Amino acid sequence: MTDLQLPDHLGTKGAHLTLDGHDLVDLAGQHGSPLFVFSSRRLAANASGFLKAARTGHKRARVFFASKACSNLHVLKVIRAQGLGIEVNSGGELWKALAAGFAPGEIVFNGVAKLVPELEQAIGHGIQAINVDSAFELSRIAEVATRLGKTATVALRLVPGIGGGATAGIQTGSERSKFGMGQVELQAALAIARGHPKAIDVAGMHLHIGSQVLDLPDFLESVRFTARQAREIAASLGKPLKHLNLGGGYPIDYAHRRKGANSASSDEGFDLSAFAAAQPAAAMVGAVASAAARELGNDSEIFFEPGRSMVADAGLLLSRIESERRRGAQPWLYLDAGYNLLMDSAAVRWYYHMVNAGRMGATPEATFRVVGPLCDSADCFFDVEGEYLWLALEEKLTGLPGITLEILEEIRAKTVRLPETRSLPASTVPGDLIALLDTGAYSLEEMFQYCGRQRAKAIMINADDSIVTLRERDRPEDLLDPAERSAMVAAE
């Protein structure tokens, strides 16, 4: 694995993979497997780097971490210490943000279906802004604020008609998605705001075009849209907007190219361009902030809401190989971690690069089909649905007039999202430890207990090299709901 381009916080010690200098094989031996391991140093560097880039480009920039990416309290406290605010999507995330020490003025509230009790909390605490997703929601906010005798500070979330994001499921910038208001609905929202001047303060506008947005021009176009739209909203309300929220969606490089590689491929020549960022997120946000300064000026504050790019590469998942088999000449490996711990591997067929954490000096000269432990055929680290669909399409398309080999290859690339195999040392055997990189985002909160599998333990390496537990591994009794526990006690 010596030809892999490892980021600075990852390294090797002998044949073992390290994180911040800590031997990951040793950590798994101490804490068990599966095990999430986070780097406080990397997390802090990501957060401070993002904020510095934003403020270098625009002197009134502010950064609000999208806590849905990882709302563990230890993680939130590291991010808050770097001077960032926080973006929440529910009353639960709002509660955790306050518990982590964020002040109300450091919190913005997103979401498409906010509950009345959640709005009561947000308005009651006087948070920085509620990002309003619909005209109906704004009328609900007006009712709640009027009843509480308070003024709700809001930003209107619009859809700019810009397609961004690695998959359709994470594209949010058009009216084909469930997010935000188009022009007709915006006019209805503005009428509601004008009709409730004591209950509603439209302080800003908000947009978000998607996640893992790889192309800088998409972000730059969103800035131009914001400039046009902000002027129209201000004219309609008769006052300037205090802030303009450009959202998040900044990418990380999941593909991990090998030294000397010119393509975005890392597993048997498979095109992983949807998962490969051409430049660091901080560089992209710096360019967007600079464009915002030119297009929007400095009268309004500029908000950013990064999530994935802040925390993804600060964490990895260690998983033990528990079994193997061969189907013909093809070897298969069975891990103790499946989509119960990495839901996005099944939900959106997300790619996580794999290395053998105990054989880092070995050459990755063999290909393996890699699957998880669940009693479910979808629990695999390849695109089983896409592969079956492609077989059916290929049979129908092959030989049709005008269907060339190039067209077939293009259709297959859009149908099968993940490599069929993973490149690992030929010496890989059961008992070895596989590290799935860049699993810090959208993992801890999405774990679940399907097939009676216990949720994994997570630890963090602090800046002083001490180890803190982010969450304990589930115990058998954690598989029971309180009602089930009561029934068990009653039966005894």
N, C-alpha and C positions, 0 to 999 in steps of 0.2 A: 504493500500500500504506500510505499515511499513516494510514488509519483502523484499522489493526491494533493491538491492545493488546499491545505488546511488553513483556516483562519487563525489569527494570532492567539486566541484563547485555547485552542486545541493544539496538542503536540504529541510526542511519543517519548516514552521512557523504556528503552530496550524494545521489546515487541509489543508493549502495551500503549493504548491510547490514553492520553491525559487531558484533563480539563483544569485550567489554571494551575498546572503542575501536579495535580492530584491523579494518582493511578486509578483509572475507572474500573479496572478489573478488581482491584483491592476494595474499592467502595462497594461494588456489587457483592463481594464476599462478606462485607460487614453488614450491609443493609438489606440484602436479598434482591431478588429479581421477580418481576419487572421493577425497574427503578428509574424515575425521572431525576436528573441531576441538572441544577441550574448554576450559572455563574453570576454572582452579584457584581463582579467587576465588569463583565460584558454588558450586563443590563444597565448599569450606571453609565458606562461609556456610550451605549446606544442613545440613552435618554439625553445626556448632556450634549452629545454630538448633534442630535437632531435639533435641540433648542438653540445651540450656537449657530448652526447653519441657517435656521429660520430667522434669527435676529440679525445675523450678518446681512441677509437679503432685505429684511424689512425691520426697521427699528422698533415697531410696535407689535411685533409678532408674539403670539402666545401659543403654547403647545398643551393639548389636553389628551392624555393617554386614553385610548379606547379600551376600557377595562374588560370588555367582553373577550378580548384576546387572552387575558389571564388576570383574574381578580383575586388571586391569593394575597392575603394581607401583607405578608413579607415582601412580595413583589411590589405591591402598591407603595409600601413605605420607602423602598429603594428609589422608586421613580419620583415620589414626592420630594425626597431629599435633594433631587437634582433641579428643583424649581419648576416642575411641570404641574399642570392641572390635570383633571380627569374627566372623561366622558363616560356617562352611565346609560344603561338601557332599560333599567327596571328599578322598582323600589328597593329590591334586594341589593342591587349594585350601588344604589344611592346610600343605603345603610352601611355597606362595606366601605365606601369612599369616606364617609364621615368617621367610621371607626378607625380607618387608616390615618386620620389626621388632616384630611383635606378640608379647607374652609369652604363654606357655601359659595363664596365668590370665585372658587377654583373649580366649580363643577358645572358642566353642561349636560343636559338630559336629552338623549335621542330616543327613538322608538316609534313604531307605527300604530300601536294600540295601547296607549298609556291608560292605566286604570284611574278611576276617580281618587282612590286613596293615595296612589302614587303622585298624582298632581297636587293633592293636598299637602303631601310631604314636601314636594319641590317648591311649591309656592310659599308654604309656611316657613321653610328654611331660608327663602330668599336667594336661591342659587343664581349663578351667573346668567344662565339662559335655558329655557326649554325650547328645543328645536321642534317646531310644530310641523307635523307630517301631513295634515289635511285641514280643510276648512271645518269639517265636523269637529276635529279635535280642538281647534281654536275656539269654537263656540262652547265646547265643554270647559275649556280653560277659563273662559269669560264667566261662566256660571260658577265655577269653583272659587275663582278670585273674588267675585262679587259677594258670595256667601261668606267668605273669610274676611272680607273688608280689606283686601290687599290688592296690590298691583302685580300682575305676573309679567316678568321680563321674558320675551320670546324672540326667537329668530324663525323666519319662515323657510322651510326646506323646499327647494325647488329641484326639478329634474331638468338638466341642461341639454338632454338629448345627445350625450356623449357616451359612447360605448367603451368601457374600460373593465379590465379584470380578466384573469386567466381562464375562467370558465363562465358559462351562462349563469350559474347559480350564485356568483359573487359579483355580477354586474348590476349596478344600482342607478345608473345615470339616465335612464330613459323611462317613458311611461309604460313600457312593457314590464317593468319591474313593479314591485308593490310599494315602492318608496316615493315620497315627495309629491309635490303639486306641479301640474302643468299650468299653462297660462290661464285657462278658463277657471280652474279652481283657485288660482292665486287671486284673481279679481274678487271671488267670493270671500276669500280670507281677508283681503284688504277692507272690504265693506264691513265685515264683522269687527275688525280692529277699529275702524273709524266710528262704529256704533257703540263701542265700549271703551272710551278713552281713560276712564278711571281704573278699569280692570285689566287692560291690555297695554303694554308698552312694547311695541315692535322695535327692538333694539338692533336687530341684525337680520341677515339672511344666511342660509346654510345650503350646502350641496355636498354630495359625495358620489363619485362616479364609479366606484367599484373597489375591489381588493386585488392585490398583486398586479397593479397596473404597470406594465413594463415600458410604456412609451411616454416620454416626457411631453411630446406635443399634445397628448390628451389632457394632461394637467394644465398646460399653457392655454389651451382652448377654454378650459373651465374658468380660468382667470378672466379671459376676455368676456365670457358669458356673465360672470359676476359683475364686471364693470358696467355692462349694459343694463343688467337687471337691477342693480343697486340704485342706479340713477332713476329708473322708472318707479321703483318702490318709494324712494325718498320723495319724489315729486307727488306721488299719490297720497302720501301721508303728510306732506308739508313739513318734513324735517329730515335731516340726514341720519343715516344709520351709524350706530356706534361701533359695530363690529361686522366683519365679513368672514364667515366660517367656510374654509375651502376643503374641509373634510380630511380624509386620509387615503389609504389605498396604496401606500408606498411599498415597493417590493423588496424581497431579499432573494439571494441566489441559492435556491434549493438544489440546483443541479450539481454543483461542485465539480467543475471541469478538472480534468487531469492535466498535469504539466505538459505543455506543448500542444494541447488540443485546441482546435480552431472552431469547433462546433459547440452547441449547447447540449451535447450528448455525454452521458456518463455511464450508461449501462448498455453494452452491446450495440452501440451505434444508434440507439433509439433517440428520436428528436425530442428533447426535453425543453424546448425553447419557451414553452408556456410557464416553466418554473425557473427560468434562468434570467436574473436581472443583469442588465448590461452595465449598470453603474450603481454605486451605493445609494441607499435611500437618502442619506443626509445630503449628498450632492444634488439629488433631484429636488429635494425640498428647498435647498438654497436657491436653485434656479427659479423655482416657482415663487418663492418669497421675493426675489428680485423683480420678477415680472409683475407681482402684485404691487410692489412699490412704484413701478412705472405706470401701470394701468389704473391703479386704485388710489395712489397717493398715500400719504401718511396720516390723514385726518381720522380714519377709522382703524381700529385694531384689526389684525389679521389672525385668525385662529386656524390651527391645524389639529387633526385628530388621528395621529398614527396609532396603530395597534400591533399588527403583525411584525412590522419592521422594527419595532421596539424590543420585542421579547422573543421572537421565534428562534434566532440563533443563539440566544442565551441559555437554551435548554436542550437536552438530548434525552433519549430513552434507551436504557440498557435492557436487553431481552435475551434470555437464555434459549439456546437451541435444545429442545426436549426430545425431538425424534427426527428420523430421516427415512427416506425410501427412494427407490428408483422406479420410474415408469419408463420402461425401455432403457434408453441410454441417459435419460434426463434425471438428475438427482433433485430431490425435493427436501426442503428444510422446514421443520415445524417449530415456530417460536412460542414462548409462553405469553406473548403479547399480541393481541389482535385488534380489531376495530372497536372492541370494548374500551380500549385505552386511547386509540387514535381514530375517532369516529370519521374524520375527514378522509381517511384512507379508503373508506367504503362510500361515504355520502357523496363526495365529489371527486373520488379517485385521485387524491392528492399524493404527490411524490415526496418521499423522504429518503435521502441517500443513506445507504447502509455500508458499514465497515465492520470487519471482524476486530473487535477491540483488543483481543489477545494475540493477534497475528499481524500486527501492523507492518512488519518487515517482509511479509510474504507477498509474492506477486499475485494479483487477482486474475488467475488464469483459468478459472472454471465458472460456468454459469449454473445458477440454481433457481428453481421455482421456489418462492418463499411464501409461506402461509402462516396463519395464526392458529390458536388452539380451539376456537369456537366450533360448535356443531352447526355450522352454517357455511355453505359453499362460497358465499360472498366474502368470507373472512380470509382474504388473501391480499398480497401486496403486488398484485397485477390486476389488470382490468378484465375480469372474467366475463362481465356483461358485454363489454365492447368486443372481446374476442369472439364470443358466440354470435353477436350481431354481425360482425365482419364476415364470418364464415357463410352466413345466410346471404349477405349482400354479394359477396364474391361469386357465389354460385349462380346468382341471378344476373349479375352484370357481365361476367366473363363471356366474351364472344359476341356481345351486342355491338351493332354498328356504331362506330365513333368512340367506343370505350377503349382507350389506349392503356398501355401499362402505366403511363404517367398519371392518367386520371384515376386508375385503380389505387395507385400509391397515395394519391392525394386524399381519396375517400377513406382509405384505411387509416391515414394519419389523423383524420378528424373523428374516426370512430373508436379507435383503440388509444386510450389516453396514457397508458402506462407501459413500460417495458415488460415483456413476458418473463424475463429472467433477470437476476441480479448477479453481478460479477463479484466473486469472493474468492479467497485462496482455495485452491484445490484440496488443501489439507483441512478445510473446515469440517468439523464433526460435532455431534451432539455433546453438550456441555460447554461449547464455546459461547462467548458473549458477543452478541451483535449490537452495535450502537446505531440507532436511527437518529440522524442528525436533524437539527433545526425543528425540534418538536416542542419548543417553548410556548407557541401560540396555539390557542384553540385545542388544548389537550386536557389540562387538569380539570376544568369545569365540565368537559364533555364526557368524561369517563362514566361508565355505567356498569351494572352488575349482571349483564346477560349471561345465561348458562351458569349462574352462581359464581362467576369469576369475581374475585375481590379487586377493588380499585387499588392502583399501585401506590407505593410510597413515593414521596418526592422530597428531595433535600436540596439545599443551596450551599455553595461554597462562598463564604463571606469574604470581604476584602482583606480581613486579617487572617484568612485561611482556616478559620473555625467552620464547623459544619452546623447548619440549623435545619431542623425538619420543617418543611413546608406543610406536609400532611402525612399522617401515619398510614400504613397499609391497613386496609379493612380487616377487621376480625370476622370470624364466622358469624357472630351475633349481629354484625352490622348488615348482614343480608336480610335481617328481619325488620319489618316495619313495627313501630311501637304497638300497633294493634295486634300484630302477630305475636309479639313478645308477651303481651297481656294474656292472649289466648293460651300461650304455652305455660305461663305461670298458673293460670286457672286450671289447666288440665292436670298439672302436677299436684 
